[in-house]
């Protein structure tokens, strides 16, 4: 059996790339021949190292989707299965089974135009990374998609000896998808000013495009038990997760998610990593979070700064409740494992 995979953002190595290549790993494991449509095979080494996936046997083929329609028909009809990660456009696909995948809740892009309807006629299944993304994609394109959550390496994260640490893990950036660490700093400083003692806030994340934000946050946190760690290794990240008792997330604060859905978490891998590590998630009630977090069972949802502080202080003052929910979070995290992801795609492919 022969499969072809295309991801237009392959060299960025983010969540979409992990999604597509975890599927490739599964297909290779099942004995498929897997071709990746990408012009530069040198990216293979970095993909393997960064993602930690067993994809050595994958083949690199020229990016066929830049070619003429006739060439696409000729090449793609040889494939039993094609997986295409969309950049908002609908491609012409000609495999025996064609899957189109959306990672982003695209909207207001004239998705129901006549040409798209023709292209969709040859696509067997549209898969989204979350119910939040699905809501916008289904409306935009007039379709009924399926949800398969991204695979999270939950087996890599384990609870350790817990300390009085509140942790947030998110990129430091002022760009489109702001994670709002400034809100977390503001709330924690107020908690300290009002008497919180012996607790620390750790902010961890990549800072390639957020150096100004990091400098600003460091200035604002002087004199407070707040640590800002940038570009840490995976081992250090896991260690901090394992020590944290509470996990905070504020991406999308102040955003109207109906008007700007791209600015909130479409899925959110870091809260799942926190859950696997036994850190209780206290997460803003936006994007996919209300589907993942069952309030007061495996975490908490908040909408205002006051709610974030109140929920966190309740957990701090009730260590037995914190411990109980910590155990629940670890169980819940297993729903997002690579094995569940593989099983869902196995069912889709064999239908």
Number of C-alpha atoms within 10 A of each C-alpha: 12 16 23 24 21 22 21 16 14 20 14 10 14 12 17 22 20 20 22 20 23 22 21 26 19 21 21 19 13 11 10 18 17 24 20 23 21 23 12 12 13 10 14 19 11 12 19 14 10 13 16 12 15 16 22 11 14 19 15 19 16 14 15 17 17 9 10 9 12 8 12 17 15 10 12 20 15 15 19 17 22 23 24 21 25 19 15 16 12 20 18 20 26 21 24 16 21 24 20 21 26 23 22 24 24 23 19 9 11 10 20 13 10 9 12 16 15 12 14 19 10 17 20 15 19 21 23 26 24 26 20 24 25 25 14 18 25 19 15 17 21 12 15 13 20 17 17 21 21 24 21 25 18 21 13 12 22 19 22 16 9 15 15 15 21 25 26 28 25 23 21 26 21 14 10 9 15 19 24 19 24 15 15 20 20 13 16 24 19 13 16 15 11 9 8 14 11 10 14 19 23 20 23 21 19 16 17 11 13 18 15 13 16 21 11 12 19 14 10 15 17 10 8 14 16 22 16 15 15 19 14 12 9 11 11 11 16 19 17 23 31 23 21 26 27 27 26 27 28 26 23 22 21 11 14 12 16 10 9 13 21 19 22 28 25 22 24 19 19 18 26 27 28 32 32 30 29 33 34 33 30 27 22 26 22 25 24 19 22 16 14 19 23 14 16 14 15 24 23 23 21 20 14 13 16 11 16 22 17 14 15 23 13 12 17 17 10 11 11 11 13 20 15 14 21 25 19 18 26 24 13 17 23 18 17 21 17 21 14 17 20 18 12 14 16 15 9 16 14 7 7
